[in-house]
Amino acid sequence: MKAPKCASDYQMKVSGPIMDRFDLYIEVSSINVYNYDLIV
C-alpha cells in the first residue's frame, strides 16, 4: 500500500512541535436511531 507509506514518510519530515499545532475537525451529520434499520 502506497498511502500509508507516504503518510509515514511525511510524518517523519514534519517535526513534533509543528504536528502538535494541527487539529482535525470533521463534521458529520446526525442519524435518526429510529430509522437506523433503513441505513444498514
TIKOL-249660 format. One record per residue (C-alpha): residue number from 1; residue in three letters; x, y negated, z negated. Coordinates in nm, 4 decimals. Example, Ala and Ser with C-alpha at 12.3 -4.5 7.8 and 13.67 -1.06 7.14 Angstrom:
BEGIN
ATOM   nr  rest         X         Y         Z
ATOM    1   ala    1.2300    0.4500   -0.7800
ATOM    2   ser    1.3670    0.1060   -0.7140
end
This chain:
BEGIN
ATOM   nr  rest         X         Y         Z
ATOM    1   met    0.0000    0.0000    0.0000
ATOM    2   lys    0.1407   -0.3312    0.1004
ATOM    3   ala   -0.0840   -0.5633   -0.1003
ATOM    4   pro    0.0264   -0.4510   -0.4498
ATOM    5   lys    0.3919   -0.4595   -0.3402
ATOM    6   cys    0.3519   -0.8126   -0.2048
ATOM    7   ala    0.1803   -0.9209   -0.5244
ATOM    8   ser    0.4540   -0.7768   -0.7445
ATOM    9   asp    0.7243   -0.9340   -0.5261
ATOM   10   tyr    0.5532   -1.2715   -0.5551
ATOM   11   gln    0.5165   -1.2409   -0.9320
ATOM   12   met    0.8897   -1.1761   -0.9587
ATOM   13   lys    0.9587   -1.5026   -0.7747
ATOM   14   val    0.7329   -1.7137   -0.9949
ATOM   15   ser    0.8688   -1.7827   -1.3400
ATOM   16   gly    0.6767   -1.7089   -1.6616
ATOM   17   pro    0.6118   -2.0722   -1.7659
ATOM   18   ile    0.4606   -2.1501   -1.4259
ATOM   19   met    0.2386   -1.8404   -1.4332
ATOM   20   asp    0.1143   -1.9430   -1.7782
ATOM   21   arg   -0.0376   -2.2557   -1.6224
ATOM   22   phe   -0.2628   -2.0678   -1.3800
ATOM   23   asp   -0.6193   -1.9886   -1.4825
ATOM   24   leu   -0.8544   -1.7660   -1.2884
ATOM   25   tyr   -1.2158   -1.8746   -1.2568
ATOM   26   ile   -1.4677   -1.6521   -1.0810
ATOM   27   glu   -1.8317   -1.7470   -1.0574
ATOM   28   val   -2.0738   -1.4569   -1.0446
ATOM   29   ser   -2.4484   -1.4634   -1.0209
ATOM   30   ser   -2.6620   -1.3063   -1.2875
ATOM   31   ile   -2.8632   -0.9923   -1.2283
ATOM   32   asn   -3.2096   -0.9079   -1.3441
ATOM   33   val   -3.1790   -0.5972   -1.5607
ATOM   34   tyr   -3.5372   -0.5032   -1.4867
ATOM   35   asn   -3.4631   -0.4794   -1.1122
ATOM   36   tyr   -3.1271   -0.3062   -1.1587
ATOM   37   asp   -3.2641    0.0170   -1.0073
ATOM   38   leu   -3.3099   -0.1644   -0.6769
ATOM   39   ile   -2.9434   -0.2679   -0.6663
ATOM   40   val   -2.7944    0.0720   -0.7424
end
